[in-house]
């Protein structure tokens, strides 16, 4: 899995390969203070069904109803499944994205058991 982090001008901040050559995991786990987030697929899947996923973090609710620019862009590659824990979600039909509003923080981490899975949790206000 590869993680890309961008600033608000879509300039690459850092790229992290989350697998070492010895096939042991480097764990990605981060807590983001944010008001809302949009999570979705970003491109085509490979032959195993794994694909790129984006997480856009915003400082206001319902960013899809305005021209708000994300405060932070987080992109992952090689994701097979996303598991949401303890969050109230909204499914946006127009883009098949998932919206999470009224957040205090959002926590994103790799699943230690299943390679290619993300666990997204957080706390609502």
CORCORBEL-V198428 format. One record per residue. N is the residue number from 1. RES is the residue in three letters. PSI is psi in whole degrees, 0 to 359 (* if undefined). OMEGA is omega in whole degrees, 0 to 359 (999 if undefined). NEAR is the number of other ideal C-beta (glycine too) atoms within 12 Angstrom. Layout:
BEGIN
[[N:RES:PSI:OMEGA:NEAR] [N:RES:PSI:OMEGA:NEAR]]
END
This chain:
BEGIN
[[1:UNK:140:179:32] [2:UNK:136:180:24] [3:UNK:134:174:33] [4:UNK:135:176:28] [5:UNK:132:182:28] [6:UNK:157:171:23] [7:UNK:187:185:17] [8:UNK:342:177:17] [9:UNK:15:181:12] [10:UNK:29:173:16] [11:UNK:132:183:12] [12:UNK:123:176:16] [13:UNK:308:178:17] [14:UNK:153:176:18] [15:UNK:129:183:17] [16:UNK:122:169:24] [17:UNK:122:186:17] [18:UNK:5:175:29] [19:UNK:134:176:20] [20:UNK:166:179:12] [21:UNK:332:181:7] [22:UNK:7:178:7] [23:UNK:13:172:9] [24:UNK:155:185:11] [25:UNK:139:160:22] [26:UNK:126:188:19] [27:UNK:129:172:20] [28:UNK:121:177:34] [29:UNK:120:183:20] [30:UNK:143:178:28] [31:UNK:123:183:18] [32:UNK:126:175:31] [33:UNK:117:185:20] [34:UNK:162:179:35] [35:UNK:320:180:29] [36:UNK:165:181:41] [37:UNK:147:171:48] [38:UNK:129:183:41] [39:UNK:134:180:40] [40:UNK:177:176:28] [41:UNK:149:182:25] [42:UNK:67:177:23] [43:UNK:193:185:16] [44:UNK:153:177:11] [45:UNK:159:175:18] [46:UNK:186:184:14] [47:UNK:345:179:7] [48:UNK:1:180:12] [49:UNK:7:178:14] [50:UNK:145:182:25] [51:UNK:177:179:25] [52:UNK:145:180:26] [53:UNK:142:176:34] [54:UNK:151:172:32] [55:UNK:118:178:42] [56:UNK:127:183:35] [57:UNK:135:184:37] [58:UNK:157:179:33] [59:UNK:11:176:20] [60:UNK:159:180:21] [61:UNK:158:179:22] [62:UNK:56:182:18] [63:UNK:339:180:27] [64:UNK:344:179:26] [65:UNK:0:180:16] [66:UNK:183:179:13] [67:UNK:34:182:9] [68:UNK:138:176:20] [69:UNK:135:180:19] [70:UNK:145:175:31] [71:UNK:329:180:26] [72:UNK:138:176:32] [73:UNK:128:176:30] [74:UNK:123:181:38] [75:UNK:139:176:34] [76:UNK:150:173:38] [77:UNK:154:176:29] [78:UNK:34:180:28] [79:UNK:132:179:39] [80:UNK:320:184:24] [81:UNK:148:174:24] [82:UNK:129:178:32] [83:UNK:124:178:23] [84:UNK:132:180:25] [85:UNK:127:173:19] [86:UNK:40:179:18] [87:UNK:146:172:28] [88:UNK:121:187:20] [89:UNK:152:170:27] [90:UNK:134:180:23] [91:UNK:121:180:17] [92:UNK:110:185:21] [93:UNK:324:185:10] [94:UNK:319:183:12] [95:UNK:6:183:16] [96:UNK:37:179:13] [97:UNK:166:179:25] [98:UNK:132:181:28] [99:UNK:135:175:32] [100:UNK:118:182:43] [101:UNK:171:174:27] [102:UNK:48:181:23] [103:UNK:148:167:34] [104:UNK:317:174:21] [105:UNK:162:176:24] [106:UNK:131:180:39] [107:UNK:128:181:29] [108:UNK:128:178:40] [109:UNK:156:176:28] [110:UNK:145:175:32] [111:UNK:123:181:25] [112:UNK:332:185:17] [113:UNK:312:185:12] [114:UNK:113:179:17] [115:UNK:134:177:21] [116:UNK:6:179:30] [117:UNK:143:175:26] [118:UNK:144:173:40] [119:UNK:122:180:27] [120:UNK:123:178:38] [121:UNK:176:180:28] [122:UNK:188:180:33] [123:UNK:130:176:19] [124:UNK:153:177:20] [125:UNK:*:999:15]]
END
